[in-house]
Amino acid sequence: MTDKEDILATVRRILVGEFELDPAAILLDTHLVDELDLDSIDAIDLAVRLEENSGHTLEEEELKALETVRDVVELVYSKLQRTSAA
């Protein structure tokens, strides 16, 4: 995962694979809870998969702030940018 498109593709792949969601329904502005019907356990599963794919730890407070797919993409992207800048 190097850019936002790659991250979105990874998030989409995880959501489709883990939660059997329609890939066409997973857009940047799609709401994780209201539109994809993810609950707190699902969010933990998503976070674990993202951590495995990105090699970065996602903190609980960061996860609580996620509302949309765009939020997820931006969080992972910012983590990757911090690493590449270091």
C-alpha positions in Angstrom: 0.0 0.0 0.0 1.6 3.2 -1.1 -1.0 5.7 -2.1 -4.7 6.3 -1.3 -6.0 4.3 -4.3 -3.9 1.3 -3.1 -5.2 1.7 0.4 -8.8 2.0 -0.8 -8.4 -1.2 -2.8 -7.0 -3.0 0.3 -9.8 -1.7 2.5 -12.3 -2.8 -0.1 -10.7 -6.2 -0.4 -10.8 -6.7 3.4 -14.4 -5.6 3.7 -15.5 -7.8 0.9 -13.5 -10.8 2.1 -14.2 -10.5 5.8 -17.8 -9.2 5.8 -19.1 -10.4 2.4 -20.0 -6.9 1.3 -20.7 -5.8 -2.3 -17.5 -4.1 -3.6 -19.7 -1.6 -5.5 -21.1 -0.4 -2.1 -17.7 0.5 -0.7 -17.0 4.1 -1.7 -14.9 6.7 0.0 -18.0 8.4 1.6 -19.7 5.1 2.6 -20.5 5.2 6.3 -19.1 2.1 8.1 -21.9 1.7 10.6 -24.9 3.3 8.9 -24.4 1.9 5.4 -22.1 -1.1 5.8 -23.7 -2.2 9.1 -20.4 -2.8 10.8 -20.4 -3.2 14.6 -17.6 -2.8 17.1 -16.4 -6.4 16.7 -16.3 -5.9 12.9 -14.3 -2.7 13.4 -11.8 -4.7 15.5 -11.5 -7.3 12.7 -11.0 -4.5 10.1 -8.3 -2.9 12.3 -6.5 -6.2 12.7 -6.5 -6.8 9.0 -5.3 -3.3 8.3 -2.5 -3.6 10.8 -1.4 -6.9 9.2 -1.5 -5.3 5.7 0.2 -2.0 6.6 2.5 -3.0 9.4 1.3 -0.2 11.6 -0.6 -0.2 14.8 -3.9 1.6 14.9 -4.7 3.0 18.3 -8.1 2.6 20.0 -8.7 6.4 20.0 -8.0 6.6 16.2 -10.3 3.7 15.6 -13.1 5.3 17.5 -13.0 8.4 15.3 -13.5 6.4 12.1 -16.9 6.9 10.5 -16.4 6.5 6.7 -14.2 4.5 4.4 -12.4 7.8 3.6 -11.5 8.1 7.3 -10.0 4.6 7.2 -8.0 5.4 4.1 -6.8 8.7 5.5 -5.7 7.1 8.8 -3.7 4.4 7.1 -2.2 6.9 4.6 -1.1 9.2 7.4 0.5 6.3 9.2 2.4 5.3 6.1 3.5 8.9 5.4 4.9 9.3 8.9 7.0 6.2 8.4 8.3 7.2 5.0 9.2 10.7 6.4 11.1 9.3 9.3 
